[in-house]
Amino acid sequence: MNISNLRKSDSNVFKFRFTTNHESGKYTGLPGVHLSITDPQVQVNIKGSTDHNQKRIELTCNNKCQLSHPVSYIWFYNKWKLNVDNQSYLLQTFNAVGKYYCAIKGYESFPSPAVYAPNIPLLSVIPSDKIVEGTAVTLNCSSDANPTAKYTWYRQNGTHVQKPRSETQRVFSSIQASDSGWYHCEADNDLGRIMSRSIYINVLYRPKTCTVSVIPSGKVEEGLPVTLTCTSDTNPAAEYTWYKENKILPNGSKQLYYFSAVSSKDRGNYFCKSENQYGHRNSSPRFLDVLYAPKLPSVSITSSGEIVEGSSVTLTCSSDANPAAEYKWYRENGQKRLASKNYLIFNYIESSDSGQYYCTAMNNMGEKTSTRINIDVKYAPRLPAVSLSPSGEIVEGSSVTLTCRSDANPAAEYTWYKEGEESPKASEQTFTISDILYEHSGNYYCQVQNKIGRSNSTVSVIVVAGSLKLAAIGTTVFIFLIIIFLFVFFLLRKRRQSIPSPKHGESPNNIEQCQDNLSEPQEDVQYASVRFLKKQRDPVYANFKPANTGKPNEEEEEEQGVEYATVKFASTTFQRTEGPEPGEDLAALYSVINKFQRPKLDN
């Protein structure tokens, strides 16, 4: 086998094989023939300082082929033939631009490989689209150079990232957000060095941190401007949502939340949410402490039910204030402070505690007074006060009004009863009896009742006869007395006729004899007693004479005289301050009849 126009690429191992018509009849000669093709090689040697700016570079053209001496060399620069026939060539500068190579004179068609400084590196990233935290990322840096270049990776701030090495890749097995930044590589060999362009590695990640700040910080007085700022470490940029006490705030979709004039209702815990397509994170709550004067206090009543006298009642005053308010209790129309707490306790409330109460809440920002609250204490009727109109004894046939008054809450209902009777007489506060009769006399009582309790009081009604009735009674008595008088008169007259006349010279009216003879009936004085059950208002008087019975004679003339009858009724026009004397009968009627005898005259 002949090879013409031999190239270095023809270097290899060559083997001979022959085959037969048998299926397994294949044979290859071993170990074969190794063909190694050698070109002249340019060796680079550094002389002097290692500092690239001061070192010198010596190029040597080496040839391993067996050639006849003397051997001459030819140097080329970018295909330009240099006027140098030495085996070595000395470069004066580092980072020389261009390519250098050599050849053996007479074999110019078989030059050595060129040597040159690195060309501008090419930088690439895999993957080429979005880089998300946690994924694998590879940075590739490649540069055409001979001798082969070594590579060093840098970030834009100059921080050394990786030790120089010949690998062309920088591999992130699990890239992190902290790996984001500008990267470039440097290619370096003995002939020079060069930097690549920079490439930005943008690592995308969910929000890592989220915090809220308040300006101004600390406690803020009501009415001042306040700005809340939400800060989050995230890529790409996040969208923000503001919350107060777990409720979304209107117009709270920006990084800043602004209060032009903060108020008491803005006091509370705030937090924000930072969110992008890779996740979200909430900040910790931040308390906005707004100082403000007490708002209008509210007053509440704590009781087991309706406020009844004797029960326990608590009044509570509450006001929204920051700092916390102090409280004072007052009663309407009273300047005296009742309590200095937010509650006022009545352990045993009384009717006198009824009224309007209010409280005052105060702090160092101001004060506010509550509206009035009415305490209406319910209680049973007090002992009723009863009265008669007109007062005193009531004349039969007239009209009388009984009035009952009692203090009660709620208002009481009134019912009049007469003792001894079950049915009520009236269901009003007043009870009027028109054309009163004696049968209406007696004790009446007023019963006062509400839903809390009841009470009653009694009054006596005394009915006396009227003037017409007294006149009728007087006439009856008068006639009765006349009958008695006539009966007594005729009885005396008859008896006198049966007694002999006294002799001349005797005393017609021997008082001593009458006094000595006690057993003898007294003819001159007669008594009659009449009793009436009813009191009489006016006395009745009657004067009368006995009627003439025939012709008068001397004896009859002596016996004739004037007869008097007096009838007295006890008057009721005065009021007795004390009780009647024992045994005294106010309805007694007394009558006295006196008979006067005319003395006889001597002839």
C-alpha positions in Angstrom: 0.0 0.0 0.0 1.4 3.3 -1.1 0.3 6.6 0.6 1.0 9.8 -1.4 0.9 13.3 0.0 1.3 12.0 3.5 -0.4 14.1 6.2 0.0 14.0 10.0 -3.5 12.9 10.2 -2.4 9.7 8.5 -0.7 8.6 11.7 -2.4 5.4 12.8 -2.1 1.6 13.2 -2.4 -0.4 10.0 -3.4 -4.1 9.8 -3.8 -6.7 7.0 -6.8 -9.0 6.8 -7.8 -11.8 4.4 -11.1 -13.8 4.3 -12.0 -17.2 2.9 -15.2 -18.7 1.6 -15.8 -20.2 5.0 -18.2 -18.4 7.3 -15.5 -18.2 10.0 -12.6 -17.8 7.7 -11.4 -14.3 8.6 -7.8 -13.6 9.6 -6.1 -10.3 10.7 -2.4 -9.8 11.2 -1.4 -8.7 14.6 -0.1 -6.4 16.1 -0.2 -4.5 12.8 2.0 -1.6 11.7 2.2 1.7 13.6 2.7 4.7 11.3 3.8 7.9 13.1 4.0 11.0 11.1 6.1 13.8 12.6 6.1 17.5 11.6 8.6 20.0 12.8 7.4 21.4 16.1 7.8 24.9 17.5 8.8 24.8 21.2 8.1 27.8 23.3 10.6 28.7 26.0 10.3 31.5 28.6 13.4 33.3 29.5 14.0 35.9 32.1 11.2 37.1 34.6 8.0 35.4 35.0 6.2 38.7 34.8 4.5 38.7 31.5 5.5 42.3 31.0 9.2 41.6 31.4 9.7 38.0 30.2 11.1 37.1 26.9 9.8 34.3 24.7 12.2 32.1 22.7 10.7 30.0 19.9 12.7 26.8 18.8 11.9 24.7 15.8 12.5 21.0 16.6 12.6 18.2 14.1 12.7 14.5 14.9 13.3 13.3 11.3 16.6 12.0 10.3 17.9 14.5 7.8 21.3 15.0 6.2 23.3 17.8 7.6 23.5 20.8 7.6 19.7 21.5 8.2 18.4 25.0 7.6 15.1 26.4 9.0 12.7 28.9 7.7 10.4 31.0 10.0 7.0 32.3 9.1 4.7 35.0 10.6 1.1 34.8 9.4 2.4 33.3 6.1 5.0 35.9 5.8 8.5 34.5 5.6 10.9 36.0 8.1 14.6 36.6 7.3 15.8 34.2 9.9 17.4 30.8 9.2 18.3 29.9 12.7 16.6 27.1 14.6 15.5 29.5 17.3 13.6 32.7 17.1 13.4 35.3 19.9 10.1 37.2 20.4 10.4 40.6 22.0 6.9 41.1 23.3 4.3 39.1 25.2 0.7 38.8 23.8 2.1 38.9 20.3 -0.5 39.1 17.7 -0.4 36.6 15.0 0.8 33.1 14.4 4.3 31.8 14.2 5.5 28.6 12.6 8.6 27.1 11.1 9.7 24.6 8.4 12.8 22.8 7.2 14.3 24.3 4.3 13.5 22.3 1.3 10.3 21.0 3.0 8.4 24.2 3.1 5.3 22.4 2.3 5.5 20.5 5.6 5.5 23.4 8.1 5.2 23.0 11.8 1.9 23.8 13.6 1.6 27.5 14.4 1.9 28.8 17.9 -0.1 31.8 19.0 -1.7 33.5 22.1 -5.3 32.7 23.0 -8.0 34.3 20.9 -11.0 36.0 22.6 -12.8 33.3 24.5 -16.4 32.4 23.7 -18.7 32.1 26.8 -22.0 30.2 26.9 -24.5 29.0 29.5 -26.5 25.8 29.6 -29.5 26.1 30.0 -29.7 29.2 27.8 -33.2 30.3 29.0 -34.5 30.9 32.6 -32.3 29.6 35.4 -34.3 28.6 38.4 -32.8 28.1 41.8 -31.9 24.5 42.5 -31.3 23.5 38.9 -28.0 22.5 37.3 -26.1 25.2 35.3 -22.9 24.9 33.2 -20.8 27.8 32.0 -18.6 27.1 29.0 -15.5 29.0 28.1 -13.5 28.2 24.9 -10.5 29.9 23.2 -8.4 29.0 20.2 -4.8 28.9 21.4 -1.5 27.0 20.9 -0.2 25.9 23.3 -3.6 25.0 24.8 -5.0 27.7 27.1 -5.8 27.4 30.8 -9.0 29.1 32.1 -9.8 31.1 35.2 -13.4 32.2 36.1 -14.3 35.5 37.6 -17.4 37.4 38.7 -17.8 41.1 37.8 -16.7 42.3 41.2 -13.4 40.6 40.7 -13.8 38.0 43.4 -11.9 34.8 42.6 -14.4 32.1 42.0 -12.4 29.1 40.8 -8.7 28.2 40.7 -7.2 28.3 37.2 -7.7 25.1 35.4 -7.7 23.8 31.9 -11.3 22.7 32.0 -13.4 24.9 29.9 -16.6 24.6 32.1 -17.8 26.0 35.4 -20.5 23.6 36.7 -23.2 24.5 39.3 -24.9 21.2 40.3 -27.6 23.1 42.3 -27.4 26.8 41.6 -28.5 29.2 44.3 -29.8 32.7 44.4 -26.4 33.8 45.8 -24.8 32.6 42.5 -26.5 35.3 40.5 -24.2 37.8 39.0 -21.9 38.7 36.1 -19.3 36.1 35.1 -16.3 36.1 32.6 -13.4 33.8 31.9 -9.7 34.3 31.1 -7.7 32.2 28.7 -4.0 32.0 29.3 -0.9 30.3 27.7 2.8 31.1 27.4 2.3 33.5 24.5 -0.4 35.6 26.2 -3.8 35.9 27.9 -7.2 37.4 27.1 -10.6 38.0 28.9 -13.9 36.9 27.6 -16.9 39.1 27.5 -19.1 39.1 30.7 -22.3 37.1 30.9 -25.0 37.6 33.5 -26.4 34.6 35.4 -29.9 35.5 36.6 -31.1 32.9 39.1 -34.8 33.1 39.6 -36.3 32.2 43.0 -39.3 32.5 45.3 -39.3 35.3 47.9 -36.7 34.5 50.6 -37.4 37.2 53.1 -40.3 39.7 53.6 -40.2 42.4 56.3 -42.3 45.5 57.1 -40.9 48.8 58.3 -42.8 51.8 59.7 -41.9 55.5 59.2 -41.9 57.1 61.7 -41.1 54.3 64.0 -42.6 53.8 67.5 -45.8 55.3 68.7 -47.6 57.7 66.4 -50.0 60.4 67.3 -53.4 60.5 65.5 -53.4 62.8 62.5 -49.7 62.3 61.5 -48.6 60.8 58.1 -47.3 57.2 58.3 -45.6 55.0 55.6 -45.5 51.2 55.7 -42.8 49.6 53.5 -42.7 45.9 52.5 -39.2 44.7 51.6 -38.6 41.2 50.1 -35.7 39.3 48.6 -37.1 37.8 45.5 -36.4 37.2 41.8 -38.3 38.2 39.7 -39.8 41.2 41.4 -42.7 40.3 43.6 -46.3 41.6 43.7 -47.4 42.8 47.1 -50.5 42.5 49.1 -51.2 44.3 52.4 -53.2 42.9 55.3 -54.5 44.2 58.6 -55.6 41.6 61.1 -55.7 39.0 58.3 -58.0 41.2 56.1 -56.8 42.5 52.8 -56.5 46.3 52.7 -58.0 48.2 49.8 -55.5 49.8 47.5 -52.8 47.7 49.2 -51.1 46.2 46.1 -47.9 48.2 46.1 -44.7 48.0 48.0 -45.6 51.1 50.0 -48.8 51.7 52.0 -49.3 55.3 52.9 -51.5 57.0 55.5 -51.9 60.7 54.9 -53.4 61.2 58.4 -53.4 58.1 60.6 -56.4 57.6 62.8 -57.4 55.5 65.8 -59.1 52.9 63.5 -55.7 52.4 61.8 -54.2 51.0 65.0 -53.4 47.3 64.7 -51.2 44.6 63.3 -50.1 44.9 59.6 -48.2 42.4 57.4 -47.5 42.1 53.7 -47.3 39.2 51.3 -44.6 39.0 48.6 -45.4 36.7 45.7 -44.1 35.7 42.3 -44.5 32.8 40.0 -42.2 30.6 42.0 -43.8 31.1 45.4 -44.7 33.6 48.1 -43.8 34.6 51.6 -45.6 36.6 54.4 -43.8 39.0 56.6 -44.1 39.0 60.4 -46.8 41.2 61.8 -45.8 44.8 62.6 -47.9 46.7 65.2 -48.9 50.2 64.3 -49.4 52.0 67.7 -51.6 55.1 67.2 -52.1 57.4 70.2 -55.5 59.1 70.5 -57.9 60.7 73.0 -60.8 58.6 74.3 -63.7 58.1 72.0 -67.3 58.6 73.1 -67.7 56.3 76.1 -70.5 53.7 76.2 -72.3 52.9 79.4 -73.9 49.5 80.0 -76.0 48.1 82.8 -75.4 44.7 84.3 -78.4 43.3 86.2 -80.1 40.0 86.7 -83.2 41.5 85.1 -85.5 44.4 85.7 -83.9 46.8 88.2 -85.9 46.2 91.4 -85.2 47.9 94.7 -82.8 45.8 96.8 -81.2 44.1 93.8 -77.5 44.4 92.8 -76.7 46.7 89.8 -73.4 47.4 88.1 -72.8 50.2 85.6 -69.8 49.8 83.3 -68.1 52.5 81.3 -65.9 51.7 78.3 -64.1 53.9 75.9 -61.6 53.2 73.0 -58.5 55.2 73.9 -54.7 54.9 73.7 -53.1 55.0 76.2 -55.9 53.4 78.3 -58.3 55.9 79.8 -59.1 56.6 83.4 -62.8 56.9 84.4 -64.9 59.0 86.7 -68.6 58.5 87.5 -71.2 61.3 88.1 -74.9 61.6 88.7 -76.9 64.2 86.9 -77.2 67.4 88.8 -74.6 66.2 91.2 -71.0 67.5 91.2 -69.8 64.9 93.6 -67.7 62.2 91.9 -69.2 58.8 92.7 -66.3 56.5 91.6 -62.9 56.5 89.9 -63.2 53.2 88.2 -64.7 52.0 85.0 -67.6 50.5 86.9 -70.1 51.7 89.5 -71.7 49.1 91.8 -74.9 49.3 93.8 -75.0 46.2 96.1 -78.5 47.2 97.3 -80.1 49.7 95.1 -82.8 51.9 96.4 -85.5 54.0 94.9 -83.5 57.1 95.8 -80.8 55.9 93.4 -83.1 56.4 90.4 -81.7 59.1 88.1 -79.4 59.7 85.2 -75.7 58.7 85.4 -72.7 59.4 83.1 -69.0 58.8 83.1 -65.9 60.6 81.8 -63.0 58.9 80.1 -59.6 60.7 80.0 -56.0 60.2 79.1 -53.1 62.5 78.3 -54.4 63.0 74.8 -57.8 64.4 75.9 -61.1 63.4 77.6 -64.7 62.6 76.6 -68.0 62.4 78.5 -70.6 59.7 77.8 -74.3 60.2 77.2 -76.7 60.0 80.1 -78.1 56.6 81.1 -81.3 56.4 83.1 -81.6 54.1 86.1 -85.3 53.4 86.8 -85.6 51.5 90.1 -88.8 49.6 90.4 -90.4 49.2 93.8 -93.6 48.1 95.5 -96.2 50.7 96.6 -95.5 52.6 99.7 -98.1 52.7 102.6 -101.0 54.6 100.9 -102.3 57.9 102.4 -106.1 58.0 102.4 -108.3 61.1 102.9 -112.0 62.1 103.0 -113.5 65.1 101.3 -115.3 66.6 103.2 -113.6 65.4 106.3 -115.2 64.4 109.6 -118.7 63.2 110.0 -120.7 62.9 106.8 -124.3 64.1 106.8 -126.7 61.6 105.4 -127.8 62.5 101.8 -124.6 64.4 101.0 -121.6 63.3 98.8 -118.2 62.1 100.0 -115.0 61.4 98.0 -112.4 59.0 99.3 -108.9 59.5 97.9 -105.9 57.2 98.0 -102.3 58.1 97.2 -99.2 56.0 97.1 -95.7 56.2 95.7 -94.9 53.2 93.5 -92.9 52.3 90.4 -94.3 51.2 88.0 -97.6 53.1 88.7 -99.9 51.2 90.9 -103.5 50.1 90.4 -106.0 51.2 93.1 -109.0 49.2 94.4 -111.4 50.3 97.1 -113.0 47.8 99.5 -115.4 48.0 102.4 -114.6 45.9 105.4 -116.8 42.8 105.6 -117.5 42.9 101.8 -115.6 40.9 99.2 -116.5 42.7 96.1 -114.5 45.9 95.3 -116.2 49.3 95.5 -114.1 51.0 92.9 -110.9 50.5 90.8 -109.7 54.0 90.7 -107.6 56.3 92.9 -110.7 58.1 94.1 -114.0 56.6 95.3 -117.1 58.9 95.4 -120.3 58.0 97.3 -123.2 60.2 96.2 -126.4 60.6 98.3 -124.8 58.8 101.2 -126.9 56.8 103.6 -126.4 55.7 107.1 -125.8 52.2 105.8 -122.7 53.5 104.1 -121.0 54.0 107.5 -118.0 51.8 108.2 -114.3 51.2 107.5 -113.1 51.4 103.9 -109.6 50.4 102.8 -107.6 51.2 99.7 -105.5 48.4 98.2 -102.5 49.6 96.0 -100.8 47.0 93.8 -98.2 46.8 91.1 -96.2 43.8 89.8 -93.6 44.3 92.5 -96.0 44.2 95.5 -99.0 45.6 97.3 -100.1 47.7 100.3 -103.3 49.0 101.8 -104.7 51.6 104.3 -108.0 52.1 106.0 -110.3 55.1 106.6 -113.5 55.3 108.6 -116.7 56.9 107.2 -119.2 58.1 109.8 -122.7 59.1 108.5 -125.1 61.2 110.7 -128.7 62.1 110.1 -129.6 65.2 108.1 -131.8 68.2 109.1 -135.0 66.9 107.5 -134.8 63.6 109.3 -134.0 65.4 112.5 -137.1 67.5 112.1 -139.2 64.4 111.6 -137.6 62.8 114.7 -138.2 65.9 116.7 -141.8 66.1 115.7 -142.3 62.4 116.7 -140.6 63.0 120.0 -142.7 66.2 120.6 -145.9 64.3 120.0 -144.7 61.4 122.2 -143.9 63.9 125.0 -147.3 65.6 124.7 -148.9 62.2 125.2 -146.8 61.5 128.2 -147.5 64.9 129.6 -151.2 64.6 129.2 -151.1 61.2 130.8 -149.2 62.5 133.8 -151.5 65.6 134.0 -154.7 63.7 134.1 -153.2 61.2 136.5 -152.3 63.9 139.0 -155.5 65.7 138.6 -157.5 62.6 139.3 -155.4 61.9 142.3 -155.7 65.4 143.7 -159.4 65.3 143.5 -159.4 62.3 145.8 -157.4 64.1 148.6 -159.3 66.5 151.0 -158.6 70.2 150.7 -156.3 71.6 153.4 -157.7 73.7 156.0 -157.5 77.4 156.2 -154.2 78.6 157.5 -152.2 75.6 156.4 -149.3 75.9 154.1 -150.3 74.7 150.6 -146.8 73.6 149.9 -145.3 72.3 153.0 -141.8 71.5 151.8 -140.6 70.1 155.0 -143.6 67.7 155.2 -142.8 66.5 151.8 -139.2 66.1 152.7 -140.0 64.2 155.9 -142.5 61.9 154.2 -140.1 60.3 151.7 -142.5 57.5 151.0 -145.2 59.8 149.8 -145.1 60.4 146.1 -144.0 63.8 144.9 -146.7 65.4 143.0 -145.0 68.7 141.9 -142.1 67.3 139.8 -142.4 64.6 137.1 -139.5 63.2 135.0 -139.5 61.5 131.6 -136.5 60.1 129.8 -136.4 59.3 126.1 -133.3 57.7 124.4 -132.5 57.9 120.7 -129.8 55.9 118.9 -129.0 58.6 116.4 -127.3 61.9 117.2 -129.4 65.0 116.8 -128.0 68.2 115.5 -130.3 70.9 117.0 -132.4 71.1 120.1 -136.2 71.0 119.9 -138.2 73.1 122.3 -142.0 72.9 123.0 -144.2 75.0 125.3 -147.8 74.2 126.0 -150.8 74.7 128.4 -153.3 72.2 129.4 -156.7 72.7 127.8 -159.7 74.0 129.9 -162.2 71.3 130.9 -165.3 73.3 131.9 -166.3 76.1 134.1 -163.7 77.3 136.3 -164.2 77.3 140.0 -162.2 78.6 142.8 -160.5 75.4 143.5 -159.6 74.8 139.9 -158.3 78.3 139.5 -156.0 77.6 142.4 -154.7 74.5 140.8 -154.3 76.0 137.3 -150.7 76.9 136.3 -148.3 77.1 133.5 -146.7 73.8 132.4 -143.2 73.7 130.6 -141.6 70.9 128.7 -138.1 71.0 127.4 -136.5 68.5 124.9 -132.8 68.8 124.3 -130.7 66.9 121.8 -127.0 66.6 122.0 -125.4 68.9 119.4 -122.9 67.5 117.0 -121.4 70.8 115.9 -118.4 70.3 118.1 -115.6 67.8 117.8 -114.7 65.7 120.7 -111.0 65.6 121.4 -111.4 62.8 123.9 -113.6 59.8 124.2 -117.0 60.0 125.9 -117.2 59.5 129.6 -118.0 56.0 130.6 -121.7 55.4 130.7 -122.4 58.6 128.8 -125.1 58.2 126.2 -124.8 60.8 123.5 -128.2 59.9 122.2 -130.0 60.3 125.5 -133.0 62.7 125.6 -134.1 64.2 128.9 -137.4 65.9 129.7 -138.3 67.8 132.9 -141.9 68.8 133.7 -142.5 71.3 136.5 -145.9 72.1 137.9 -146.2 75.4 139.7 -149.2 75.8 142.1 -150.7 79.2 142.7 -151.0 80.1 146.4 -154.5 80.4 147.8 -155.6 83.9 148.8 -157.6 84.6 152.0 -161.0 86.1 151.5 
